[in-house]
Amino acid sequence: MEQLRLFSTHMSEPSLGVNRMMKKREDAVSPVIGVILMVAITVILAAVIAAFVFGMASGVSKTKSVAATARQTGSSILVTWVGGQDNAMVSSYNISIVNSSGTTALVVVPGNSVGNSTIVGGGIGSPGQDHVTVVGVFTDGTQQVILDTYV
């Protein structure tokens, strides 16, 4: 009877060990699947964000390289075209001057000749600070502020 008892004890212990091992393996499946799903969601989210960012960057236009200067001579403002790498692409310039009393003058100047000056007169220049803005209009249809200063 003792041998039978030993045999039954011996048989029950390994079967308990196998059940415990099976249970541990089943418990480990859920965390592994969770980690895999989190990594997959992270990769998909990164791809969506990258597609959005790179898609927006394609609509940004290149900044043109053109310059102008402005100075006040008495009651007039003298705007001089300095030129630049993209000077040949300029079709016209829009000069806007707002003097210290709020009076506004707008002049459209065609062309792109380096060194040419335009005098905006008519008493627009004032003893205070006058705001001068020059916007270049380019042959590709874009516009860009070339000069924004106070004289």
C-alpha angles and dihedrals in degrees: 000000000000091000091051090051092050090049093052092047090048091051096048096051098059091045090054090050092052091050091050091050091049091050092050091051092050091050091052094055095071097055092046092051089047092053092047091050092049091051091048092050090049092051092048092047091050091050092050092048092047092050091050094048096045091045091056093047092060091067094057113106125220116260112245121229109227129127142197135180131213134200136169120244109184108303094342133081118224116207116190124193110229096180127211144191094307097039093118090061094060114106097175146342127232112210117197121184126184113184126208092268092054099255112145130208124187121192127178114207119190122213140035108246112155113232096022116131131205121205115210103199137157093110094294091136112086134188089251128065114302118202112226121190123179119191120191118217110206132206091246090062097255126125128208135181106246100176132018112169147127121244 
